[in-house]
Amino acid sequence: MKRGVRQNRPNSQRAISAPSRPKSFPVSDEMKAWSSALADEIAGWPNCTARSFFGFTALYRGSRMFAALPRTRALWTPNSLAFKLEGAKPEICRRLENDRRISSTRMENARWFAFEVGRAGDLHEVLDWLGLAYEAAGKRKKSG
């Protein structure tokens, strides 16, 4: 091929760009301390492990990730953490929808929720949500 001449490729060979990643934010010092305290608390839960994951501490129950606590980066806002709730019952869905601190998005075919931590008093509720996410991660999916 001559230098400077572009070669046209058939559609099947064109490069496919990856979807853009959600914007991330630097984590506030306060959120770093809260995340560390939450990770320490959750570390004692049965079959729970924590792994570093792109600026987050990813929390797993067995092999299933159920939450992401910010270490150096946060998604959505500098004071938010994420958790995944699969198969939530209607009353839980209503609580999620009615809590102004919680937003949601779909990533990797799963619905993730972001909790905006505004004060230390929110940590008790965060632990409740993370507990529900932990329980949901322990349930086996029904095979179709």
Buried (B, 14 or more C-beta within 10 A) or exposed (E): EEEEEEEEEEEEEEEEEEEEEEEBBEBBEEBBEBBEBBBEEBEEEEEBBBEEBEBBBBBBBEEBBBBBBBBEBBBBBBBBBBBBBEEBEEEBEEBBEEBEBBBEEEEEEEEBBBBBBEEEEBBEBBBEBBBBBBEBBBEEEEEE
